[in-house]
Amino acid sequence: MENSVKSFFRLSETISCSKCKQNIVLYEPAKSEYVVCPFCFSYLHIFTRAETRLNRKLEKPEKSPVLKLGATTNIHGVDLKIIAYLEKKEAGTSYHWREYILTSHDQGYVTLSEFKGHWNFIAGEDFLPDYKQPISYGTSVGYKDVEYKLFNRYTPVVTAMLGEVDWDVVNEKVKATEYIAPPFMVVKEVINKSANLTNYYIGEYLTRDEIAKAFNLDKSSLPEQIGIGANEPSKAFDRWTSSLKITGIAIIAVLLLHLLFDAVKPEKELINDDFSITYDTKGGADAFKSFITPSFAIDDESSNIEFEIASGVDNNWLETTIVLVNEADNRTWEVSKGIEYYHGVEDGESWSEGSTKESVLLSDIPKGKYHLNVYPSSGDVYRNSLYIRATTNVSMFRNTLITILLLCIFPAICWYLMRNYEKRRWNNSDFSPFVEGD
Protein backbone atom coordinates (compact mmCIF):
# COMPACT_ATOMS: atom_id res chain seq x y z
CA MET A 1 0.00 0.00 0.00
CA GLU A 2 2.83 2.38 0.83
CA ASN A 3 4.24 2.34 -2.72
CA SER A 4 0.85 3.19 -4.21
CA VAL A 5 0.47 6.04 -1.71
CA LYS A 6 3.89 7.46 -2.55
CA SER A 7 2.95 7.69 -6.20
CA PHE A 8 0.55 10.50 -5.35
CA PHE A 9 3.34 12.70 -3.97
CA ARG A 10 6.29 14.37 -5.62
CA LEU A 11 9.80 13.14 -4.93
CA SER A 12 11.77 14.79 -2.17
CA GLU A 13 14.28 17.56 -2.88
CA THR A 14 17.12 19.12 -0.92
CA ILE A 15 18.11 22.69 -0.16
CA SER A 16 21.09 24.12 1.69
CA CYS A 17 20.79 25.55 5.20
CA SER A 18 21.84 29.21 5.15
CA LYS A 19 23.21 28.81 8.69
CA CYS A 20 25.21 25.56 8.74
CA LYS A 21 25.29 24.79 4.96
CA GLN A 22 24.01 21.25 5.49
CA ASN A 23 21.54 19.79 3.03
CA ILE A 24 17.91 19.75 4.21
CA VAL A 25 15.38 17.29 2.76
CA LEU A 26 12.07 18.79 1.63
CA TYR A 27 9.47 16.04 1.71
CA GLU A 28 6.84 18.01 -0.20
CA PRO A 29 8.69 20.79 -2.04
CA ALA A 30 5.59 22.34 -3.58
CA LYS A 31 4.22 23.06 -0.09
CA SER A 32 7.46 24.19 1.55
CA GLU A 33 7.81 27.79 2.71
CA TYR A 34 9.20 27.34 6.21
CA VAL A 35 11.61 24.59 7.19
CA VAL A 36 13.77 23.58 10.15
CA CYS A 37 17.34 22.40 9.64
CA PRO A 38 17.69 19.00 11.38
CA PHE A 39 21.38 19.73 12.06
CA CYS A 40 21.44 23.21 13.63
CA PHE A 41 17.67 23.57 14.24
CA SER A 42 17.46 26.90 12.46
CA TYR A 43 13.94 27.90 11.48
CA LEU A 44 14.30 29.08 7.89
CA HIS A 45 12.10 31.01 5.53
CA ILE A 46 12.41 29.60 2.00
CA PHE A 47 12.32 32.19 -0.77
CA THR A 48 13.74 30.05 -3.57
CA ARG A 49 15.47 26.70 -3.78
CA ALA A 50 18.75 28.62 -3.63
CA GLU A 51 17.82 31.19 -1.01
CA THR A 52 16.77 30.63 2.61
CA ARG A 53 16.88 33.14 5.42
CA LEU A 54 17.14 32.55 9.13
CA ASN A 55 13.94 33.41 10.93
CA ARG A 56 14.94 32.22 14.39
CA LYS A 57 16.81 29.47 16.20
CA LEU A 58 14.79 26.66 17.79
CA GLU A 59 15.64 24.22 20.53
CA LYS A 60 16.55 20.64 19.70
CA PRO A 61 13.47 18.39 20.00
CA GLU A 62 13.28 16.68 23.38
CA LYS A 63 12.03 13.45 21.78
CA SER A 64 12.61 11.69 18.52
CA PRO A 65 9.51 11.47 16.31
CA VAL A 66 7.89 8.03 16.54
CA LEU A 67 6.37 8.66 13.10
CA LYS A 68 9.07 9.32 10.52
CA LEU A 69 9.08 12.40 8.32
CA GLY A 70 8.28 11.41 4.75
CA ALA A 71 6.26 8.37 5.86
CA THR A 72 3.02 7.81 3.98
CA THR A 73 -0.27 6.25 5.01
CA ASN A 74 -3.95 6.14 4.23
CA ILE A 75 -6.46 7.26 6.85
CA HIS A 76 -10.19 7.44 6.19
CA GLY A 77 -9.53 6.61 2.55
CA VAL A 78 -7.19 9.57 1.98
CA ASP A 79 -3.50 9.26 1.09
CA LEU A 80 -1.33 11.27 3.49
CA LYS A 81 2.36 12.07 3.93
CA ILE A 82 4.12 13.33 7.09
CA ILE A 83 5.99 16.57 6.36
CA ALA A 84 6.54 18.10 9.82
CA TYR A 85 6.95 17.23 13.48
CA LEU A 86 6.19 19.83 16.18
CA GLU A 87 6.74 19.89 19.93
CA LYS A 88 4.39 22.29 21.69
CA LYS A 89 3.60 23.42 25.20
CA GLU A 90 0.81 25.34 26.84
CA ALA A 91 2.00 28.83 27.70
CA GLY A 92 2.48 29.35 31.42
CA THR A 93 2.24 25.63 32.27
CA SER A 94 4.32 22.46 32.08
CA TYR A 95 1.90 20.70 29.71
CA HIS A 96 3.54 19.66 26.46
CA TRP A 97 2.58 17.48 23.52
CA ARG A 98 3.59 16.51 20.01
CA GLU A 99 1.99 17.06 16.61
CA TYR A 100 2.64 15.57 13.19
CA ILE A 101 1.58 17.60 10.16
CA LEU A 102 0.42 15.48 7.23
CA THR A 103 -0.49 16.67 3.76
CA SER A 104 -2.90 15.12 1.30
CA HIS A 105 -2.73 15.24 -2.47
CA ASP A 106 -5.54 17.76 -2.88
CA GLN A 107 -7.35 18.17 0.48
CA GLY A 108 -4.88 20.24 2.47
CA TYR A 109 -3.31 19.49 5.81
CA VAL A 110 -4.31 17.30 8.74
CA THR A 111 -2.70 16.93 12.15
CA LEU A 112 -1.97 13.88 14.26
CA SER A 113 -1.57 15.10 17.83
CA GLU A 114 -0.19 12.92 20.62
CA PHE A 115 -0.54 13.81 24.31
CA LYS A 116 0.42 11.25 26.97
CA GLY A 117 -0.01 8.42 24.47
CA HIS A 118 -3.45 9.59 23.32
CA TRP A 119 -3.83 10.36 19.60
CA ASN A 120 -6.17 12.66 17.71
CA PHE A 121 -6.71 12.98 13.97
CA ILE A 122 -7.53 16.68 13.45
CA ALA A 123 -8.81 18.05 10.15
CA GLY A 124 -10.35 21.28 8.91
CA GLU A 125 -12.93 22.43 6.42
CA ASP A 126 -10.80 21.71 3.34
CA PHE A 127 -10.31 18.09 4.34
CA LEU A 128 -13.83 17.23 5.51
CA PRO A 129 -16.32 16.81 2.65
CA ASP A 130 -19.37 17.08 4.94
CA TYR A 131 -18.03 19.90 7.13
CA LYS A 132 -20.57 22.27 8.69
CA GLN A 133 -19.71 25.43 10.58
CA PRO A 134 -19.97 24.77 14.35
CA ILE A 135 -22.49 26.92 16.23
CA SER A 136 -21.34 28.52 19.48
CA TYR A 137 -23.57 28.30 22.59
CA GLY A 138 -21.32 30.00 25.14
CA THR A 139 -19.63 27.15 27.01
CA SER A 140 -20.46 24.62 24.30
CA VAL A 141 -20.66 24.35 20.52
CA GLY A 142 -23.02 22.45 18.28
CA TYR A 143 -21.67 20.44 15.36
CA LYS A 144 -24.00 18.29 13.25
CA ASP A 145 -26.68 18.32 15.96
CA VAL A 146 -24.26 17.13 18.66
CA GLU A 147 -23.36 19.25 21.68
CA TYR A 148 -19.62 19.56 22.39
CA LYS A 149 -18.76 20.68 25.93
CA LEU A 150 -15.97 23.11 26.76
CA PHE A 151 -12.95 21.16 28.01
CA ASN A 152 -9.86 23.37 27.69
CA ARG A 153 -8.63 26.84 26.74
CA TYR A 154 -4.93 27.43 26.17
CA THR A 155 -2.23 29.24 24.21
CA PRO A 156 0.00 26.78 22.32
CA VAL A 157 3.68 27.59 21.83
CA VAL A 158 6.00 25.78 19.41
CA THR A 159 9.17 24.77 21.25
CA ALA A 160 10.78 22.53 18.61
CA MET A 161 10.18 21.46 15.03
CA LEU A 162 11.42 19.24 12.23
CA GLY A 163 10.26 19.26 8.60
CA GLU A 164 8.46 21.92 6.58
CA VAL A 165 5.11 23.70 6.21
CA ASP A 166 3.75 26.46 4.00
CA TRP A 167 2.83 28.93 6.79
CA ASP A 168 4.72 30.55 9.64
CA VAL A 169 3.67 27.97 12.23
CA VAL A 170 6.29 28.98 14.80
CA ASN A 171 5.50 32.69 15.03
CA GLU A 172 1.73 32.71 14.65
CA LYS A 173 -0.20 33.68 17.79
CA VAL A 174 -2.97 31.23 18.55
CA LYS A 175 -5.67 31.06 21.21
CA ALA A 176 -7.13 27.53 21.22
CA THR A 177 -10.34 26.19 22.75
CA GLU A 178 -11.31 22.52 22.83
CA TYR A 179 -14.84 21.16 23.07
CA ILE A 180 -15.46 17.44 23.46
CA ALA A 181 -18.13 14.85 22.65
CA PRO A 182 -16.11 11.59 22.76
CA PRO A 183 -14.72 10.21 20.56
CA PHE A 184 -14.74 13.60 18.76
CA MET A 185 -13.72 17.12 19.60
CA VAL A 186 -14.09 20.56 18.08
CA VAL A 187 -10.98 22.74 18.20
CA LYS A 188 -11.46 26.49 17.84
CA GLU A 189 -8.37 28.55 16.97
CA VAL A 190 -8.25 32.33 16.95
CA ILE A 191 -5.17 33.33 14.92
CA ASN A 192 -3.33 36.63 15.53
CA LYS A 193 -6.08 38.08 17.68
CA SER A 194 -5.90 41.57 16.14
CA ALA A 195 -6.90 40.10 12.78
CA ASN A 196 -9.65 38.04 14.49
CA LEU A 197 -9.20 35.06 12.16
CA THR A 198 -11.12 32.08 13.57
CA ASN A 199 -10.79 28.50 12.32
CA TYR A 200 -12.57 25.36 13.46
CA TYR A 201 -11.14 21.85 13.27
CA ILE A 202 -12.71 18.48 14.01
CA GLY A 203 -10.69 15.95 16.01
CA GLU A 204 -11.27 12.21 16.22
CA TYR A 205 -9.68 9.96 18.83
CA LEU A 206 -7.50 7.18 17.38
CA THR A 207 -6.24 4.24 19.41
CA ARG A 208 -2.62 3.11 19.54
CA ASP A 209 -3.66 0.05 17.54
CA GLU A 210 -5.08 2.26 14.78
CA ILE A 211 -1.93 4.39 14.63
CA ALA A 212 0.33 1.33 14.61
CA LYS A 213 -1.70 -0.25 11.81
CA ALA A 214 -1.83 2.96 9.76
CA PHE A 215 1.97 3.31 9.78
CA ASN A 216 2.86 -0.40 9.90
CA LEU A 217 4.54 -0.06 13.30
CA ASP A 218 4.88 -2.24 16.37
CA LYS A 219 2.46 -0.83 18.95
CA SER A 220 5.16 -1.09 21.61
CA SER A 221 7.14 1.61 19.77
CA LEU A 222 4.39 4.16 20.44
CA PRO A 223 4.17 6.16 23.70
CA GLU A 224 2.34 4.42 26.53
CA GLN A 225 -1.05 5.85 27.40
CA ILE A 226 -1.26 7.76 30.67
CA GLY A 227 -4.61 8.59 32.22
CA ILE A 228 -7.73 9.27 30.17
CA GLY A 229 -7.66 11.26 26.93
CA ALA A 230 -9.85 14.35 26.63
CA ASN A 231 -12.08 12.70 24.02
CA GLU A 232 -11.13 9.07 24.58
CA PRO A 233 -14.26 6.94 24.07
CA SER A 234 -15.59 5.40 27.26
CA LYS A 235 -16.21 1.65 27.36
CA ALA A 236 -18.01 2.31 30.63
CA PHE A 237 -20.42 4.61 28.77
CA ASP A 238 -20.98 1.93 26.12
CA ARG A 239 -21.70 -0.66 28.84
CA TRP A 240 -24.13 1.73 30.52
CA THR A 241 -26.09 2.49 27.34
CA SER A 242 -26.13 -1.22 26.44
CA SER A 243 -27.34 -2.12 29.94
CA LEU A 244 -30.14 0.43 29.64
CA LYS A 245 -31.37 -1.18 26.43
CA ILE A 246 -31.14 -4.72 27.79
CA THR A 247 -32.75 -3.79 31.11
CA GLY A 248 -35.50 -1.86 29.35
CA ILE A 249 -36.34 -4.92 27.26
CA ALA A 250 -36.24 -7.15 30.36
CA ILE A 251 -38.56 -4.80 32.29
CA ILE A 252 -41.06 -4.76 29.42
CA ALA A 253 -40.93 -8.58 29.34
CA VAL A 254 -41.55 -8.78 33.11
CA LEU A 255 -44.52 -6.41 32.86
CA LEU A 256 -45.99 -8.36 29.95
CA LEU A 257 -45.62 -11.61 31.91
CA HIS A 258 -47.33 -9.95 34.87
CA LEU A 259 -50.25 -8.93 32.67
CA LEU A 260 -50.35 -12.39 31.10
CA PHE A 261 -50.53 -14.13 34.48
CA ASP A 262 -53.27 -11.73 35.57
CA ALA A 263 -55.23 -12.60 32.42
CA VAL A 264 -54.73 -16.37 32.77
CA LYS A 265 -55.44 -16.42 36.53
CA PRO A 266 -57.76 -13.51 37.31
CA GLU A 267 -58.54 -12.52 40.89
CA LYS A 268 -61.52 -14.31 42.48
CA GLU A 269 -63.36 -13.17 45.58
CA LEU A 270 -63.96 -16.02 48.05
CA ILE A 271 -65.46 -14.18 51.05
CA ASN A 272 -66.73 -10.62 51.41
CA ASP A 273 -68.88 -10.21 54.51
CA ASP A 274 -69.32 -8.60 57.92
CA PHE A 275 -69.36 -11.21 60.66
CA SER A 276 -70.94 -10.70 64.09
CA ILE A 277 -68.61 -11.27 66.97
CA THR A 278 -69.57 -11.75 70.61
CA TYR A 279 -67.55 -11.15 73.75
CA ASP A 280 -66.84 -14.45 75.54
CA THR A 281 -67.41 -13.84 79.24
CA LYS A 282 -65.75 -17.16 80.07
CA GLY A 283 -62.79 -16.84 77.70
CA GLY A 284 -60.68 -14.14 79.31
CA ALA A 285 -60.43 -10.37 79.48
CA ASP A 286 -60.24 -9.79 75.72
CA ALA A 287 -61.55 -13.06 74.26
CA PHE A 288 -64.38 -13.29 71.77
CA LYS A 289 -66.20 -16.36 70.60
CA SER A 290 -64.69 -18.07 67.59
CA PHE A 291 -66.74 -18.71 64.45
CA ILE A 292 -66.61 -20.61 61.18
CA THR A 293 -67.18 -19.04 57.77
CA PRO A 294 -69.14 -20.59 54.94
CA SER A 295 -67.20 -22.95 52.67
CA PHE A 296 -65.56 -21.83 49.43
CA ALA A 297 -63.62 -23.51 46.63
CA ILE A 298 -60.17 -22.87 45.15
CA ASP A 299 -60.12 -24.08 41.56
CA ASP A 300 -56.46 -23.57 40.52
CA GLU A 301 -53.75 -26.08 41.34
CA SER A 302 -51.81 -23.50 43.34
CA SER A 303 -53.02 -20.08 44.43
CA ASN A 304 -52.42 -17.33 46.91
CA ILE A 305 -55.08 -15.94 49.25
CA GLU A 306 -55.15 -12.43 50.64
CA PHE A 307 -57.17 -11.81 53.79
CA GLU A 308 -58.33 -8.28 54.53
CA ILE A 309 -59.79 -7.61 57.98
CA ALA A 310 -61.47 -4.42 59.17
CA SER A 311 -63.39 -3.18 62.19
CA GLY A 312 -64.40 0.20 63.50
CA VAL A 313 -62.03 0.21 66.48
CA ASP A 314 -61.73 3.64 68.11
CA ASN A 315 -58.83 4.25 70.47
CA ASN A 316 -58.61 0.52 70.78
CA TRP A 317 -57.40 -2.64 69.10
CA LEU A 318 -58.59 -5.89 67.59
CA GLU A 319 -56.61 -8.98 66.68
CA THR A 320 -57.69 -12.13 64.93
CA THR A 321 -56.22 -15.50 64.13
CA ILE A 322 -57.47 -16.99 60.88
CA VAL A 323 -57.09 -20.72 60.26
CA LEU A 324 -57.63 -21.90 56.69
CA VAL A 325 -58.97 -25.48 56.77
CA ASN A 326 -58.94 -27.93 53.84
CA GLU A 327 -62.19 -29.83 54.26
CA ALA A 328 -60.90 -32.92 52.40
CA ASP A 329 -57.80 -33.69 54.49
CA ASN A 330 -58.03 -31.19 57.40
CA ARG A 331 -54.71 -29.55 56.47
CA THR A 332 -54.52 -26.07 57.96
CA TRP A 333 -52.72 -22.78 57.34
CA GLU A 334 -52.72 -20.16 60.10
CA VAL A 335 -52.12 -16.40 60.07
CA SER A 336 -52.64 -13.71 62.70
CA LYS A 337 -53.21 -10.03 62.13
CA GLY A 338 -54.10 -7.10 64.34
CA ILE A 339 -55.58 -3.66 63.76
CA GLU A 340 -55.46 -0.67 66.07
CA TYR A 341 -56.46 2.92 65.74
CA TYR A 342 -55.79 5.72 68.22
CA HIS A 343 -56.36 9.47 67.98
CA GLY A 344 -56.62 12.55 70.16
CA VAL A 345 -55.56 16.14 70.72
CA GLU A 346 -52.30 17.17 72.35
CA ASP A 347 -51.14 20.76 72.88
CA GLY A 348 -53.91 21.87 70.57
CA GLU A 349 -52.72 19.55 67.78
CA SER A 350 -54.80 16.64 66.49
CA TRP A 351 -53.01 13.34 66.08
CA SER A 352 -53.83 9.82 64.98
CA GLU A 353 -52.01 6.56 64.42
CA GLY A 354 -52.78 3.10 63.14
CA SER A 355 -55.61 1.97 60.87
CA THR A 356 -58.97 0.27 61.04
CA LYS A 357 -58.03 -2.32 58.42
CA GLU A 358 -55.08 -4.56 57.57
CA SER A 359 -54.26 -7.39 55.17
CA VAL A 360 -52.16 -10.57 55.19
CA LEU A 361 -51.23 -13.05 52.46
CA LEU A 362 -50.92 -16.84 52.22
CA SER A 363 -49.12 -18.44 49.26
CA ASP A 364 -49.09 -21.83 47.52
CA ILE A 365 -52.55 -22.96 48.59
CA PRO A 366 -53.57 -26.14 46.69
CA LYS A 367 -56.85 -26.76 44.91
CA GLY A 368 -59.75 -27.80 47.16
CA LYS A 369 -62.75 -26.87 49.29
CA TYR A 370 -62.03 -24.72 52.35
CA HIS A 371 -63.52 -22.75 55.23
CA LEU A 372 -62.06 -20.39 57.85
CA ASN A 373 -61.92 -20.84 61.62
CA VAL A 374 -61.71 -17.31 63.04
CA TYR A 375 -60.52 -16.48 66.60
CA PRO A 376 -60.97 -12.77 67.36
CA SER A 377 -59.88 -10.81 70.42
CA SER A 378 -60.14 -7.12 71.26
CA GLY A 379 -59.65 -4.57 74.02
CA ASP A 380 -63.17 -3.33 73.29
CA VAL A 381 -65.65 -5.82 74.80
CA TYR A 382 -68.50 -4.07 73.00
CA ARG A 383 -66.98 -4.64 69.55
CA ASN A 384 -69.66 -6.59 67.65
CA SER A 385 -68.51 -6.95 64.03
CA LEU A 386 -65.49 -8.04 62.02
CA TYR A 387 -65.24 -7.56 58.26
CA ILE A 388 -63.38 -10.27 56.33
CA ARG A 389 -62.61 -10.29 52.64
CA ALA A 390 -60.69 -13.23 51.12
CA THR A 391 -59.40 -13.03 47.55
CA THR A 392 -57.48 -15.65 45.57
CA ASN A 393 -55.02 -15.13 42.68
CA VAL A 394 -54.17 -11.68 43.99
CA SER A 395 -51.98 -9.75 41.59
CA MET A 396 -48.47 -9.85 43.07
CA PHE A 397 -47.25 -6.52 41.73
CA ARG A 398 -44.90 -6.24 44.69
CA ASN A 399 -42.96 -9.25 43.40
CA THR A 400 -42.96 -7.72 39.92
CA LEU A 401 -41.66 -4.45 41.37
CA ILE A 402 -38.91 -6.27 43.29
CA THR A 403 -37.90 -8.05 40.07
CA ILE A 404 -37.74 -4.71 38.24
CA LEU A 405 -35.64 -3.20 41.03
CA LEU A 406 -33.24 -6.17 40.88
CA LEU A 407 -32.98 -5.73 37.11
CA CYS A 408 -32.02 -2.09 37.69
CA ILE A 409 -29.01 -3.00 39.82
CA PHE A 410 -26.76 -3.80 36.84
CA PRO A 411 -27.38 -0.55 34.92
CA ALA A 412 -27.00 1.33 38.22
CA ILE A 413 -23.54 -0.21 38.65
CA CYS A 414 -22.71 0.59 35.02
CA TRP A 415 -23.88 4.17 35.55
CA TYR A 416 -21.66 4.51 38.62
CA LEU A 417 -18.62 3.18 36.72
CA MET A 418 -19.39 5.44 33.76
CA ARG A 419 -19.78 8.48 35.99
CA ASN A 420 -16.55 7.69 37.83
CA TYR A 421 -14.77 7.40 34.46
CA GLU A 422 -16.14 10.78 33.37
CA LYS A 423 -15.09 12.40 36.67
CA ARG A 424 -11.55 11.15 36.09
CA ARG A 425 -11.64 12.50 32.54
CA TRP A 426 -12.83 15.92 33.69
CA ASN A 427 -10.20 16.08 36.42
CA ASN A 428 -7.92 17.19 33.58
CA SER A 429 -10.16 20.16 32.81
CA ASP A 430 -10.77 23.54 34.46
CA PHE A 431 -14.38 23.32 33.31
CA SER A 432 -15.49 20.09 34.98
CA PRO A 433 -19.28 19.70 35.39
CA PHE A 434 -18.57 17.68 38.55
CA VAL A 435 -18.37 19.78 41.68
CA GLU A 436 -15.57 19.03 44.09
CA GLY A 437 -16.49 16.23 46.44
CA ASP A 438 -19.43 15.10 44.24
Residue pairs with C-beta under 8 A, 6 or more apart in sequence:
1 74
2 72
2 73
2 216
5 72
5 73
5 74
5 79
5 80
5 81
6 72
6 81
8 79
8 105
9 28
9 72
9 79
9 81
9 105
10 28
10 29
10 30
12 25
12 26
12 27
12 29
12 70
13 25
13 26
13 29
13 49
14 23
14 24
14 25
14 26
15 23
15 24
15 26
15 35
15 46
15 49
15 50
15 52
16 22
16 23
16 24
16 50
16 52
17 23
17 24
17 37
17 39
17 40
17 42
17 44
17 52
18 42
18 44
18 51
18 52
18 53
18 54
19 37
19 40
19 42
19 44
19 54
20 37
20 39
20 40
20 42
22 37
22 39
22 40
24 35
24 37
24 38
24 44
25 69
25 70
26 32
26 35
26 164
27 69
27 70
27 81
27 82
27 83
27 163
27 164
28 81
28 83
28 103
28 164
29 49
31 83
31 103
31 164
31 165
31 166
32 46
32 83
32 164
32 165
32 166
33 45
33 46
33 164
33 165
33 166
33 167
33 168
34 43
34 44
34 45
34 46
34 55
34 164
34 165
34 166
34 167
34 168
34 169
34 170
35 43
35 44
35 46
35 52
35 163
35 164
36 42
36 43
36 44
36 58
36 161
36 162
36 163
36 164
37 44
38 162
40 57
41 57
41 58
41 59
41 60
41 160
42 54
42 55
42 56
42 57
42 58
43 54
43 55
43 56
43 57
43 58
43 161
43 170
44 52
44 53
44 54
44 55
45 52
45 53
45 54
45 55
45 168
46 52
46 164
47 53
55 168
55 170
55 171
56 170
56 171
58 158
58 159
58 160
58 161
58 170
59 159
59 160
60 160
61 85
61 87
61 160
61 161
61 162
62 87
62 96
62 159
62 160
63 87
63 98
65 85
65 98
65 100
65 162
66 114
66 217
66 221
66 222
66 223
67 82
67 85
67 100
67 112
67 211
67 215
67 217
68 82
69 82
69 83
69 84
69 85
69 162
69 163
70 81
70 82
70 83
71 81
71 82
71 215
72 79
72 80
72 81
72 82
73 79
73 80
73 102
73 214
73 215
74 80
74 214
75 110
75 121
75 214
76 121
78 104
78 107
78 127
79 104
79 105
80 102
80 103
80 104
80 110
81 102
81 103
82 100
82 101
82 102
82 163
83 101
83 102
83 103
83 163
83 164
83 165
84 100
84 101
84 161
84 162
84 163
84 164
84 165
84 169
85 98
85 99
85 100
85 101
85 161
85 162
85 163
86 98
86 99
86 100
86 101
86 158
86 160
86 161
86 169
87 96
87 97
87 98
87 158
87 159
87 160
87 161
88 96
88 97
88 98
88 99
88 156
88 157
88 158
88 159
89 95
89 96
89 97
89 156
89 157
89 159
90 96
90 154
90 155
90 156
90 157
91 154
91 155
91 156
91 157
92 155
93 154
95 154
96 159
97 113
97 114
97 115
97 116
98 113
98 114
98 115
99 111
99 112
99 113
99 114
100 111
100 112
100 113
100 114
101 109
101 110
101 111
101 163
101 165
101 169
102 109
102 110
102 111
102 112
103 109
103 110
104 110
104 127
107 126
107 127
108 124
108 126
108 127
109 124
109 126
109 127
109 165
110 121
110 122
110 123
110 124
110 127
111 120
111 121
111 122
111 123
111 201
112 119
112 120
112 121
112 122
112 206
112 211
113 119
113 120
113 122
113 203
114 223
115 229
116 223
116 225
116 226
116 227
116 229
117 208
117 222
117 223
117 224
117 225
117 226
118 205
118 225
118 229
118 230
118 232
119 205
119 206
119 207
119 208
119 210
119 211
120 185
120 203
120 204
120 205
120 206
120 229
120 231
121 203
121 204
121 206
122 187
122 201
122 202
122 203
122 204
123 201
123 202
124 131
124 199
124 200
124 201
124 202
125 131
125 199
125 200
128 202
131 202
132 143
132 144
133 200
134 141
134 142
134 143
134 148
134 179
134 186
134 188
134 200
135 141
135 142
135 143
137 147
139 149
139 150
139 431
140 147
140 148
140 149
140 150
140 179
141 147
141 148
141 179
141 186
141 188
142 148
143 181
143 184
143 186
143 202
146 181
146 184
147 181
148 179
148 180
148 181
148 184
148 185
148 186
149 179
149 180
149 181
149 431
149 433
150 177
150 178
150 179
150 431
151 178
151 179
151 180
151 185
151 230
151 231
151 426
151 429
151 431
152 176
152 177
152 178
152 230
152 429
152 430
152 431
153 175
153 176
153 177
153 178
153 430
154 176
155 173
155 174
155 175
155 176
156 174
156 176
158 169
158 170
161 169
161 170
172 191
172 192
173 191
173 192
173 193
174 189
174 190
174 191
175 189
175 190
175 193
176 187
176 188
176 189
176 190
177 187
177 188
177 189
178 185
178 186
178 187
178 188
178 203
178 230
179 185
179 186
179 187
179 188
180 230
180 231
181 231
182 205
182 231
182 232
182 233
182 234
182 237
183 204
183 205
183 231
183 232
183 233
184 202
184 203
184 204
184 205
184 231
185 202
185 203
185 204
185 205
185 230
185 231
186 200
186 201
186 202
186 203
187 200
187 201
187 202
187 203
188 198
188 199
188 200
189 198
189 199
189 200
189 201
190 196
190 197
190 198
191 197
191 198
191 199
203 231
205 229
205 231
205 232
205 233
206 214
208 219
208 222
208 225
209 219
211 217
211 222
212 218
212 219
212 221
212 222
227 424
227 428
228 421
228 424
228 425
228 428
229 425
230 425
230 428
230 429
232 425
234 418
234 421
234 422
234 425
236 414
236 417
236 418
236 420
236 421
237 418
237 421
237 422
239 414
239 417
239 418
240 411
240 414
240 415
240 417
240 418
243 410
243 411
243 414
244 411
247 407
247 408
247 410
247 411
250 407
251 404
251 407
254 400
254 403
254 404
254 407
255 400
255 404
258 395
258 397
258 400
262 395
265 300
265 303
265 393
266 393
267 391
267 392
267 393
267 394
267 395
268 299
268 391
268 392
268 393
269 389
269 390
269 391
270 296
270 298
270 305
270 390
270 391
270 392
271 293
271 294
271 296
271 372
271 388
271 389
271 390
272 388
272 389
272 390
273 293
273 387
273 388
273 389
274 385
274 386
274 387
275 291
275 293
275 374
275 385
275 386
275 387
275 388
276 384
276 385
277 288
277 289
277 291
277 376
277 383
277 384
277 385
277 386
278 288
278 289
278 384
279 287
279 288
279 289
279 381
279 382
279 383
280 287
280 288
280 289
283 289
286 377
286 378
286 379
286 381
287 377
288 375
288 376
288 377
288 378
288 383
290 373
290 374
290 375
290 376
291 373
291 374
292 371
292 372
292 373
292 374
293 371
293 372
293 374
293 388
294 371
295 327
295 369
295 370
295 371
296 369
296 370
296 371
296 390
297 368
297 369
297 370
298 305
298 365
298 366
298 367
298 368
298 369
298 370
298 392
299 367
300 367
300 392
300 393
301 366
301 367
302 364
302 365
302 366
302 367
303 365
303 367
303 392
303 393
304 361
304 362
304 363
304 364
304 365
304 392
304 393
304 394
304 396
305 324
305 361
305 362
305 365
305 390
305 391
305 392
305 394
306 359
306 360
306 361
306 362
306 390
306 391
306 392
306 394
307 322
307 335
307 337
307 359
307 360
307 361
307 362
307 388
307 389
307 390
308 357
308 358
308 359
308 387
308 388
308 389
308 390
308 391
309 320
309 322
309 337
309 339
309 357
309 358
309 359
309 386
309 387
309 388
310 339
310 356
310 357
310 358
310 386
310 387
311 318
311 339
311 356
311 357
311 378
311 383
311 385
311 386
311 387
312 356
312 385
313 339
313 340
313 341
313 356
313 378
313 380
313 383
314 341
314 343
314 380
315 341
315 342
315 343
315 344
316 340
316 341
316 342
316 378
316 379
316 380
316 383
317 338
317 339
317 340
317 378
317 379
317 380
318 338
318 339
318 340
318 376
318 377
318 378
318 379
318 380
318 383
318 386
319 336
319 337
319 338
319 339
319 376
319 377
319 378
320 336
320 337
320 338
320 374
320 375
320 376
320 377
320 386
321 334
321 335
321 336
321 374
321 375
322 334
322 335
322 336
322 337
322 360
322 372
322 373
322 374
322 375
322 388
323 332
323 333
323 334
323 372
323 373
323 374
323 375
324 332
324 333
324 334
324 335
324 362
324 365
324 370
324 372
325 331
325 332
325 370
325 371
325 372
325 373
326 332
326 366
326 368
326 369
326 370
327 368
327 369
327 370
327 371
328 368
328 369
333 362
333 365
335 360
335 362
336 360
337 358
337 359
337 360
338 358
339 354
339 355
339 356
339 357
339 358
340 354
340 355
341 352
341 353
341 354
341 355
341 356
342 352
342 353
342 354
343 350
343 351
343 352
343 353
344 350
344 351
344 352
345 351
357 387
361 394
365 392
372 388
372 390
374 386
374 388
376 386
422 434
423 432
423 434
423 438
426 432
426 433
426 434
